[in-house]
Amino acid sequence: MNGYERRTELKKEKIRTAALDLFCKYGIDKTNINEIAQKAGVSPASIYNYFGSKQGLIKDTILNLLQ
C-alpha cells in the first residue's frame, strides 16, 4: 500500500468512526452528512467521493463493524 492509499484508508476510517459515533448518539435519520464531515475533519464532498451517498456510508460502516 503506497502513501496515497494509506492516507485514503485513514480518512475513510475517520469518517466511519465519526459516523458510527453520531449514528449511535442521535440515530441514523437525525444525523446528516455535514455533521459527520465536521466530526471527522473532512469535507462533505469527501464522504460522497468515498461512499457515494449516506446510504452507502451506512452500509460500509455496518459491514466494516461486522468484520
Residue, then its C-alpha position, 0 to 999 in steps of 0.5 A: m500500500n503506497g502513501y496515497e492509499r494509506r492516507t485514503e484508508l485513514k480518512k475513510e476510517k475517520i469518517r466511519t468512526a465519526a459516523l458510527d459515533l453520531f449514528c449511535k448518539y442521535g440515530i441514523d435519520k437525525t444525523n446528516i452528512n455535514e455533521i459527520a464531515q465536521k466530526a471527522g475533519v473532512s469535507p462533505a464532498s469527501i464522504y460522497n467521493y468515498f461512499g457515494s451517498k449516506q446510504g452507502l456510508i451506512k452500509d460500509t460502516i455496518l459491514n466494516l463493524l461486522q468484520 
